[in-house]
Every structure is written in structure tokens, then in C-alpha cells.
């Protein structure tokens, strides 16, 4: 009789469950950090040389991403060298041997104090940290939100090196999330939820294809939301000509106004640093027409050496009154980063099964990807990016001093003013 009653009760529960609301998603995995290791406090002023190396590395990565082009289409590319730089710095923290030497040489990482210097970069960005989910993207905040997140998902059955855990805690302020990669039904939603949460829903899934054989997934996300220092007047936006990279003249909504901002120029280019409300600028660089055929504009492509020259000139420029015409745009791109790494010459990093033992025994890189998007309009900018590296064991102004019209393909960056690091980088070939 007792067994029969239990069966009846069980059947009733099943019937009720069929009518109930869907079960809530599983709780996110718990962050595991190194025991007794506190994040150290560092000052950016102590790492001037190392930060210059990081800026050179970010510009090199930006050149490689824009040269690859991703899958944005129509020549429009948005990327995040800043996110990729942070992810690679974390990967480098676990590298040894020839791979470590290759990464330092090709990526121009600082010879010493690399993790300490990255700690200082992350701390300066944390001054602007905030919840991406709370940002009103229709009205970007006057106080910029610059949210950087680090997520390392590791298989709980594969040991993670203690020195690597110590470095993550000491300089990156993070740890690892133990999961079971073989349980795709639990682990993939957990990783995707991390991505969605840390990009304010602008990127909903991790960019690399899920593989049950992986044993580690290293992610970095950047989310940026900010109003302009002085917004564009929407009533002043009108359809104006824009000559695309293919030479076609199209009408696009163009914003225009006059602002105080840095203006700079050099051989084959001119540009401005359009300020956000605080802490960041959008660097807009317009190529000269001299290098292009008569019927097409010059391509908005610059190598790392030219980008460094541009950054140096902007460093010494002073604000002046500039009348600017700028289209609105809303673009997205995704990248197979293994192709980008191969183009950079990071061959040993891609094939080693020994030099990442500090992360996991005989770990090798299996996948690497990035997804990025950006929306630029009258009130400000919203941008997000996720980098993933997977592995397995095994006012009535005066007359303007300058006028600049971004009416043909141009290059842009979102630059953190304090460090000069380009966090996002792209080209606009066709704003539509």
C-alpha cells in the first residue's frame, strides 16, 4: 500500500510539473580563485615603457584584424584589439618556452613586468566599470561605462596549474570556472550566459563553435557605452553624399556640428579625436585622396607603423574648433582568430602541446574567435566585443579653424585617453 501511494503521489507531481512554468536555468558555475592570493595594487605611472609596448601591440593586432576583414561585409569592419590584447596577455601568463618567446617577439609584449603592466591597464579601465545590462542604449550615459570581464572556463577533471591561478588572482583579479565540457547542455548555456551578461545582450553567444572535447575556454569581453561630450543635434542630421569604397555615391544620414577637439594631420591623412563625456575619444582618420584612382576614394587601411605615427601626432596635438560631418553607422563583424594568428606568424603558439602546461597538461589551442559590434549615432556610441580562445589538454561657436567631412571610407578607433590604448578599431566603407 505504501509503495502504491508513493506512485500516485509521483504521478501527481509529474502532472503538475507538466503544467508548471519552465525550470529556471542552472546556476552559473562558481568562480575558483587561488587560495590566499590577493590582487596587487599598482600605479600606471610606474609602467610607462610597458604601456607603450602594449599600445604598439594593440595597434599591431588592430592592423591584423582589419586586414583579415572578418565577415562584416561591404568593407565595413569593427574589431576589438583591446579585447584580443587582454586575452592574449592572459594566455601569455601561462606560456613557457618557444611559445612564450614567439608571443613576446611578434606581439611586442613588454620584456618584463608584463602582468603588472596589464594589471595597471585593467585598473585604469575599472574607473569606468558598470553594469552593461543597466545602460540605456537609446540614451548613452554621460558617465561612460567601460566594462571589461575575464572568463576562464576549465574542465573540472583536468588540473589547472597553480602558478597560472596565482597570476590570474594577483594581476587579473579573477580565477576559473570549473565545468564539464562533455555536458554541453549545461556548459554551453553557462558560457553563453556569461557572454550575454557581460555585453549587455549585444552578443548573446560565445563566438567560437562549442566542442565537447575542449578542456579550457578563455574569454575576454569589452562593453562600452558613452554619450558624446557634446551631442549632435538630431534635427541637423540630413541625407548627404557618401562615396563608398567601390566608388558609388550614395545618400546616407550624416550628422554635423562644430566642436572643440584635437585635430591632426600627416602625410596621406587627417583626423580628429571626437571626445566622449569623459575618459575616451573616438579617433576618426580620413585618408587623403592622392593615393586613390580618380573614381574611387583612398582605402581606409593603415599599417601598425602608420597607426603609431598617427597616435604620436595626436599625443602632441592641441584642441581647436572643428566643423565635422559624420555619418551614423551600426556594424558588426566576427573573426576566425586562428587565421589572424597565422597571418601574424604565431605558428608555435598554434601548434604547441607543451608550452601551455602551466595552464593545463599538454594543452593545445583548438579554436579562437572574436565577435564585435558598434552603434554610432547623435547621442553617443555603444560597442561590445568578445574574444574567445579555446584549448584542450591533449554653442554659437566662432568660425571653425578646421572643417572635416567623413564623406568617404574612413578609419576609427575608440581610445582610452589615459593609456592611449585603442579598445575598438574599424573602418567604415559604407555607413548603410
Order of alpha helices (4+ residues) and beta strands (2+ residues): alpha-beta-alpha-beta-alpha-alpha-alpha-beta-alpha-beta-alpha-beta-beta-beta-beta-beta-alpha-beta-beta-alpha-alpha-beta-beta-beta-beta-beta
